Amino acid sequence: MISKPRISTINVAIIVALFTTNVVLSDDNTPIPANRAQLDSWFNTNVGPLAQRKATLDPALVTAEAGAKVIKVMQDGKGDFKTITDAINSIPIGNTKRVIVKIGGGIYNEKIKIERTKPFVTLYAAPGNMPNLTYGGTAQKYGTVDSATLIVESDYFVAANIMLSVCLLSYLIILILRK
């Protein structure tokens, strides 16, 4: 059992930590509207145009956004690359510009890792044709953290309209073989 002086010390430490840390407050009184026609107005009121916010943003981010580049990934070969991994590997180490990896629909069975040395990466797909990123990695084979389909270590990563799923087929085969 913990003694009363020790509990008091822990409580004081928690209170000091709460009052000395930076706190970010948000205004949840103005929810994002469900009606798409109202979205631009909401964004301009609550977030504001980039031109008005530039002084409050990381200068490296402002520079990166100004020179965005688009790379297309299409499994049928009509894009710049057939795999997401090849597209990510084409991004130079120390990248300083936003790279939008536009991914065509389909199932992409690959293990994707975006290294810390490749910031400003966006994985994007059209809302009506979202790709499914999957991989059969297991904790037994890769370790818990590295078994993920998508591992992102880089700064300023964005993903939109992407589905991630776990491929259990290889795991089920292992279970069946063990029995």
C-alpha positions in Angstrom: 0.0 0.0 0.0 1.2 3.5 -0.8 1.7 5.9 2.1 -0.2 9.2 2.3 2.9 11.4 1.9 3.8 9.6 -1.3 0.3 10.0 -2.7 0.4 13.7 -1.9 3.8 14.0 -3.6 2.3 12.3 -6.7 -0.7 14.5 -6.7 1.4 17.7 -6.4 3.7 16.5 -9.3 0.6 15.9 -11.5 -0.8 19.4 -10.7 2.6 21.0 -11.4 2.9 19.2 -14.7 -0.6 20.3 -15.7 0.1 23.9 -15.0 3.6 24.1 -16.5 2.9 22.4 -19.8 1.7 24.1 -23.0 -2.0 23.7 -23.4 -3.8 23.9 -26.8 -7.4 24.9 -26.5 -9.9 24.4 -29.4 -13.2 25.9 -30.1 -15.5 22.9 -30.5 -18.6 25.2 -30.4 -18.4 25.6 -34.2 -18.5 22.1 -35.6 -17.5 21.3 -39.2 -20.7 21.6 -41.3 -22.1 18.5 -42.8 -23.4 20.5 -45.8 -20.6 20.8 -48.4 -21.9 24.2 -49.6 -21.1 25.6 -46.1 -17.6 24.2 -45.9 -15.6 27.0 -47.6 -17.3 29.6 -45.4 -16.6 27.6 -42.2 -13.0 27.1 -43.3 -12.4 30.8 -44.0 -14.0 31.8 -40.7 -12.3 29.2 -38.4 -9.0 28.4 -40.1 -8.5 31.3 -42.5 -6.7 31.5 -45.9 -3.1 30.5 -46.0 -2.0 34.1 -46.8 -3.3 35.2 -43.5 -1.7 32.3 -41.5 1.7 32.3 -43.1 3.3 34.2 -40.3 2.1 31.6 -37.7 3.4 28.6 -39.6 6.8 26.9 -39.8 8.7 28.7 -42.6 9.8 25.3 -44.0 6.2 24.3 -44.3 5.2 27.5 -46.1 8.1 27.0 -48.6 7.2 23.3 -49.1 3.6 24.1 -49.9 4.5 26.8 -52.4 6.3 24.3 -54.7 4.2 21.2 -54.6 4.9 18.3 -57.0 2.4 15.5 -58.0 3.5 11.9 -58.6 0.9 9.5 -60.0 0.8 5.8 -59.0 -1.4 3.6 -61.3 -1.2 -0.2 -61.2 -2.0 -0.3 -65.0 1.2 1.6 -65.8 -0.5 4.9 -66.9 1.1 6.8 -64.0 4.6 7.7 -63.1 4.9 4.5 -61.0 3.1 1.2 -60.6 3.7 0.9 -56.8 3.5 3.3 -53.9 6.9 2.1 -52.7 8.6 3.0 -56.0 7.0 6.5 -55.8 8.1 7.0 -52.2 11.6 5.8 -53.1 11.8 8.4 -55.9 11.4 11.3 -53.4 14.9 12.6 -52.6 16.3 12.4 -49.1 16.1 15.8 -47.5 13.1 16.8 -49.6 12.0 20.4 -49.1 8.8 20.5 -51.3 5.4 19.0 -50.8 5.1 15.8 -52.8 1.6 14.6 -53.5 1.5 10.9 -54.3 -1.8 10.6 -56.2 -2.8 6.9 -56.0 -5.2 5.3 -58.4 -7.8 2.8 -57.2 -7.1 -0.9 -56.5 -5.6 -3.1 -53.9 -1.9 -2.3 -53.2 -0.3 -5.3 -51.4 2.9 -3.7 -50.2 4.7 -2.6 -47.1 5.1 1.2 -47.2 7.6 3.1 -45.1 8.1 6.9 -45.3 11.4 7.6 -43.6 12.1 10.5 -41.4 14.4 12.0 -44.1 11.4 12.4 -46.5 9.2 15.1 -45.0 6.2 16.8 -46.7 4.7 13.7 -48.3 0.9 13.4 -49.0 -0.8 10.2 -50.0 -4.0 11.2 -51.9 -6.7 9.4 -53.8 -10.0 10.5 -55.4 -12.9 10.0 -52.9 -14.8 7.8 -55.4 -11.9 5.6 -56.3 -10.0 5.0 -53.0 -7.1 2.5 -53.0 -6.8 -0.2 -50.4 -3.3 -0.4 -48.9 -2.7 -3.8 -47.3 0.1 -6.1 -46.3 0.4 -9.4 -44.4 3.0 -8.3 -42.0 2.9 -10.0 -38.6 4.5 -9.0 -35.3 6.2 -12.5 -35.2 7.9 -11.7 -38.5 8.6 -7.9 -38.2 8.0 -7.0 -34.6 5.0 -5.1 -33.4 5.8 -1.7 -34.7 7.3 -2.8 -38.0 4.4 -5.1 -38.9 2.2 -2.2 -40.0 1.2 -1.8 -43.6 2.1 1.9 -43.5 4.8 3.3 -41.3 5.3 7.1 -41.3 8.3 8.6 -39.5 8.5 11.9 -41.5 7.2 15.3 -40.5 4.2 17.0 -42.2 2.7 13.8 -43.5 -0.9 13.9 -44.8 -3.2 11.2 -46.1 -6.6 11.6 -47.6 -9.1 9.1 -49.1 -6.9 6.1 -48.4 -8.1 2.8 -47.0 -5.7 0.7 -44.9 -6.5 -2.9 -44.1 -4.8 -5.9 -42.5 -4.2 -8.9 -44.8 -4.9 -11.8 -42.6 -4.6 -14.5 -45.3 -0.9 -15.2 -44.5 -1.7 -15.2 -40.8 -4.5 -17.7 -41.3 -2.3 -20.0 -43.4 0.3 -20.0 -40.6 -2.4 -20.9 -38.1 -3.7 -23.7 -40.3 -0.2 -25.2 -40.8 0.5 -25.2 -37.1 -2.6 -27.3 -36.3 
